[in-house]
Amino acid sequence: MGIGGGFLMTIWDSDKKEAVFLDARETAPAAAHRDMYKNDPQLSFY
């Protein structure tokens, strides 16, 4: 993982004595390509 990446997190609920794991890894849409914001950088803000 690095710049612009997702994250992995383990949360421990001490009251319930239960762990929850979050996987928020990044996944690009199938149609994404490296030049998709080249002509209009404003599109990358949203």
Phi and psi restraints in degrees (range 20) as a CNS / XPLOR table:
assign (resid 1 and name C) (resid 2 and name N)
       (resid 2 and name CA) (resid 2 and name C) 1.0 -162.3 20.0 2
assign (resid 2 and name N) (resid 2 and name CA)
       (resid 2 and name C) (resid 3 and name N) 1.0 -151.6 20.0 2
assign (resid 2 and name C) (resid 3 and name N)
       (resid 3 and name CA) (resid 3 and name C) 1.0 -57.1 20.0 2
assign (resid 3 and name N) (resid 3 and name CA)
       (resid 3 and name C) (resid 4 and name N) 1.0 128.7 20.0 2
assign (resid 3 and name C) (resid 4 and name N)
       (resid 4 and name CA) (resid 4 and name C) 1.0 76.9 20.0 2
assign (resid 4 and name N) (resid 4 and name CA)
       (resid 4 and name C) (resid 5 and name N) 1.0 7.2 20.0 2
assign (resid 4 and name C) (resid 5 and name N)
       (resid 5 and name CA) (resid 5 and name C) 1.0 -87.8 20.0 2
assign (resid 5 and name N) (resid 5 and name CA)
       (resid 5 and name C) (resid 6 and name N) 1.0 179.5 20.0 2
assign (resid 5 and name C) (resid 6 and name N)
       (resid 6 and name CA) (resid 6 and name C) 1.0 -89.6 20.0 2
assign (resid 6 and name N) (resid 6 and name CA)
       (resid 6 and name C) (resid 7 and name N) 1.0 -157.7 20.0 2
assign (resid 6 and name C) (resid 7 and name N)
       (resid 7 and name CA) (resid 7 and name C) 1.0 -153.6 20.0 2
assign (resid 7 and name N) (resid 7 and name CA)
       (resid 7 and name C) (resid 8 and name N) 1.0 164.6 20.0 2
assign (resid 7 and name C) (resid 8 and name N)
       (resid 8 and name CA) (resid 8 and name C) 1.0 -124.8 20.0 2
assign (resid 8 and name N) (resid 8 and name CA)
       (resid 8 and name C) (resid 9 and name N) 1.0 139.0 20.0 2
assign (resid 8 and name C) (resid 9 and name N)
       (resid 9 and name CA) (resid 9 and name C) 1.0 -145.1 20.0 2
assign (resid 9 and name N) (resid 9 and name CA)
       (resid 9 and name C) (resid 10 and name N) 1.0 137.6 20.0 2
assign (resid 9 and name C) (resid 10 and name N)
       (resid 10 and name CA) (resid 10 and name C) 1.0 -111.1 20.0 2
assign (resid 10 and name N) (resid 10 and name CA)
       (resid 10 and name C) (resid 11 and name N) 1.0 128.3 20.0 2
assign (resid 10 and name C) (resid 11 and name N)
       (resid 11 and name CA) (resid 11 and name C) 1.0 -115.2 20.0 2
assign (resid 11 and name N) (resid 11 and name CA)
       (resid 11 and name C) (resid 12 and name N) 1.0 127.4 20.0 2
assign (resid 11 and name C) (resid 12 and name N)
       (resid 12 and name CA) (resid 12 and name C) 1.0 -103.4 20.0 2
assign (resid 12 and name N) (resid 12 and name CA)
       (resid 12 and name C) (resid 13 and name N) 1.0 121.0 20.0 2
assign (resid 12 and name C) (resid 13 and name N)
       (resid 13 and name CA) (resid 13 and name C) 1.0 -96.2 20.0 2
assign (resid 13 and name N) (resid 13 and name CA)
       (resid 13 and name C) (resid 14 and name N) 1.0 102.0 20.0 2
assign (resid 13 and name C) (resid 14 and name N)
       (resid 14 and name CA) (resid 14 and name C) 1.0 -69.7 20.0 2
assign (resid 14 and name N) (resid 14 and name CA)
       (resid 14 and name C) (resid 15 and name N) 1.0 -26.4 20.0 2
assign (resid 14 and name C) (resid 15 and name N)
       (resid 15 and name CA) (resid 15 and name C) 1.0 -67.9 20.0 2
assign (resid 15 and name N) (resid 15 and name CA)
       (resid 15 and name C) (resid 16 and name N) 1.0 -44.0 20.0 2
assign (resid 15 and name C) (resid 16 and name N)
       (resid 16 and name CA) (resid 16 and name C) 1.0 -88.8 20.0 2
assign (resid 16 and name N) (resid 16 and name CA)
       (resid 16 and name C) (resid 17 and name N) 1.0 -11.0 20.0 2
assign (resid 16 and name C) (resid 17 and name N)
       (resid 17 and name CA) (resid 17 and name C) 1.0 53.8 20.0 2
assign (resid 17 and name N) (resid 17 and name CA)
       (resid 17 and name C) (resid 18 and name N) 1.0 52.4 20.0 2
assign (resid 17 and name C) (resid 18 and name N)
       (resid 18 and name CA) (resid 18 and name C) 1.0 -139.6 20.0 2
assign (resid 18 and name N) (resid 18 and name CA)
       (resid 18 and name C) (resid 19 and name N) 1.0 140.2 20.0 2
assign (resid 18 and name C) (resid 19 and name N)
       (resid 19 and name CA) (resid 19 and name C) 1.0 -104.9 20.0 2
assign (resid 19 and name N) (resid 19 and name CA)
       (resid 19 and name C) (resid 20 and name N) 1.0 142.1 20.0 2
assign (resid 19 and name C) (resid 20 and name N)
       (resid 20 and name CA) (resid 20 and name C) 1.0 -123.6 20.0 2
assign (resid 20 and name N) (resid 20 and name CA)
       (resid 20 and name C) (resid 21 and name N) 1.0 135.7 20.0 2
assign (resid 20 and name C) (resid 21 and name N)
       (resid 21 and name CA) (resid 21 and name C) 1.0 -112.8 20.0 2
assign (resid 21 and name N) (resid 21 and name CA)
       (resid 21 and name C) (resid 22 and name N) 1.0 127.5 20.0 2
assign (resid 21 and name C) (resid 22 and name N)
       (resid 22 and name CA) (resid 22 and name C) 1.0 -107.2 20.0 2
assign (resid 22 and name N) (resid 22 and name CA)
       (resid 22 and name C) (resid 23 and name N) 1.0 129.7 20.0 2
assign (resid 22 and name C) (resid 23 and name N)
       (resid 23 and name CA) (resid 23 and name C) 1.0 -116.4 20.0 2
assign (resid 23 and name N) (resid 23 and name CA)
       (resid 23 and name C) (resid 24 and name N) 1.0 103.2 20.0 2
assign (resid 23 and name C) (resid 24 and name N)
       (resid 24 and name CA) (resid 24 and name C) 1.0 -115.7 20.0 2
assign (resid 24 and name N) (resid 24 and name CA)
       (resid 24 and name C) (resid 25 and name N) 1.0 46.1 20.0 2
assign (resid 24 and name C) (resid 25 and name N)
       (resid 25 and name CA) (resid 25 and name C) 1.0 -68.2 20.0 2
assign (resid 25 and name N) (resid 25 and name CA)
       (resid 25 and name C) (resid 26 and name N) 1.0 148.9 20.0 2
assign (resid 25 and name C) (resid 26 and name N)
       (resid 26 and name CA) (resid 26 and name C) 1.0 -77.1 20.0 2
assign (resid 26 and name N) (resid 26 and name CA)
       (resid 26 and name C) (resid 27 and name N) 1.0 141.0 20.0 2
assign (resid 26 and name C) (resid 27 and name N)
       (resid 27 and name CA) (resid 27 and name C) 1.0 -142.0 20.0 2
assign (resid 27 and name N) (resid 27 and name CA)
       (resid 27 and name C) (resid 28 and name N) 1.0 122.2 20.0 2
assign (resid 27 and name C) (resid 28 and name N)
       (resid 28 and name CA) (resid 28 and name C) 1.0 -82.7 20.0 2
assign (resid 28 and name N) (resid 28 and name CA)
       (resid 28 and name C) (resid 29 and name N) 1.0 147.4 20.0 2
assign (resid 28 and name C) (resid 29 and name N)
       (resid 29 and name CA) (resid 29 and name C) 1.0 -60.4 20.0 2
assign (resid 29 and name N) (resid 29 and name CA)
       (resid 29 and name C) (resid 30 and name N) 1.0 152.4 20.0 2
assign (resid 29 and name C) (resid 30 and name N)
       (resid 30 and name CA) (resid 30 and name C) 1.0 -58.9 20.0 2
assign (resid 30 and name N) (resid 30 and name CA)
       (resid 30 and name C) (resid 31 and name N) 1.0 -31.6 20.0 2
assign (resid 30 and name C) (resid 31 and name N)
       (resid 31 and name CA) (resid 31 and name C) 1.0 -87.0 20.0 2
assign (resid 31 and name N) (resid 31 and name CA)
       (resid 31 and name C) (resid 32 and name N) 1.0 -0.4 20.0 2
assign (resid 31 and name C) (resid 32 and name N)
       (resid 32 and name CA) (resid 32 and name C) 1.0 -69.0 20.0 2
assign (resid 32 and name N) (resid 32 and name CA)
       (resid 32 and name C) (resid 33 and name N) 1.0 146.1 20.0 2
assign (resid 32 and name C) (resid 33 and name N)
       (resid 33 and name CA) (resid 33 and name C) 1.0 -146.9 20.0 2
assign (resid 33 and name N) (resid 33 and name CA)
       (resid 33 and name C) (resid 34 and name N) 1.0 161.8 20.0 2
assign (resid 33 and name C) (resid 34 and name N)
       (resid 34 and name CA) (resid 34 and name C) 1.0 -66.9 20.0 2
assign (resid 34 and name N) (resid 34 and name CA)
       (resid 34 and name C) (resid 35 and name N) 1.0 -20.6 20.0 2
assign (resid 34 and name C) (resid 35 and name N)
       (resid 35 and name CA) (resid 35 and name C) 1.0 -102.9 20.0 2
assign (resid 35 and name N) (resid 35 and name CA)
       (resid 35 and name C) (resid 36 and name N) 1.0 13.2 20.0 2
assign (resid 35 and name C) (resid 36 and name N)
       (resid 36 and name CA) (resid 36 and name C) 1.0 -65.2 20.0 2
assign (resid 36 and name N) (resid 36 and name CA)
       (resid 36 and name C) (resid 37 and name N) 1.0 -21.5 20.0 2
assign (resid 36 and name C) (resid 37 and name N)
       (resid 37 and name CA) (resid 37 and name C) 1.0 -110.1 20.0 2
assign (resid 37 and name N) (resid 37 and name CA)
       (resid 37 and name C) (resid 38 and name N) 1.0 7.5 20.0 2
assign (resid 37 and name C) (resid 38 and name N)
       (resid 38 and name CA) (resid 38 and name C) 1.0 -60.7 20.0 2
assign (resid 38 and name N) (resid 38 and name CA)
       (resid 38 and name C) (resid 39 and name N) 1.0 -43.0 20.0 2
assign (resid 38 and name C) (resid 39 and name N)
       (resid 39 and name CA) (resid 39 and name C) 1.0 -83.5 20.0 2
assign (resid 39 and name N) (resid 39 and name CA)
       (resid 39 and name C) (resid 40 and name N) 1.0 -16.3 20.0 2
assign (resid 39 and name C) (resid 40 and name N)
       (resid 40 and name CA) (resid 40 and name C) 1.0 -147.5 20.0 2
assign (resid 40 and name N) (resid 40 and name CA)
       (resid 40 and name C) (resid 41 and name N) 1.0 80.3 20.0 2
assign (resid 40 and name C) (resid 41 and name N)
       (resid 41 and name CA) (resid 41 and name C) 1.0 -57.4 20.0 2
assign (resid 41 and name N) (resid 41 and name CA)
       (resid 41 and name C) (resid 42 and name N) 1.0 -24.1 20.0 2
assign (resid 41 and name C) (resid 42 and name N)
       (resid 42 and name CA) (resid 42 and name C) 1.0 -59.5 20.0 2
assign (resid 42 and name N) (resid 42 and name CA)
       (resid 42 and name C) (resid 43 and name N) 1.0 -29.2 20.0 2
assign (resid 42 and name C) (resid 43 and name N)
       (resid 43 and name CA) (resid 43 and name C) 1.0 -62.7 20.0 2
assign (resid 43 and name N) (resid 43 and name CA)
       (resid 43 and name C) (resid 44 and name N) 1.0 -26.6 20.0 2
assign (resid 43 and name C) (resid 44 and name N)
       (resid 44 and name CA) (resid 44 and name C) 1.0 -74.5 20.0 2
assign (resid 44 and name N) (resid 44 and name CA)
       (resid 44 and name C) (resid 45 and name N) 1.0 -10.4 20.0 2
assign (resid 44 and name C) (resid 45 and name N)
       (resid 45 and name CA) (resid 45 and name C) 1.0 -75.8 20.0 2
assign (resid 45 and name N) (resid 45 and name CA)
       (resid 45 and name C) (resid 46 and name N) 1.0 -15.3 20.0 2
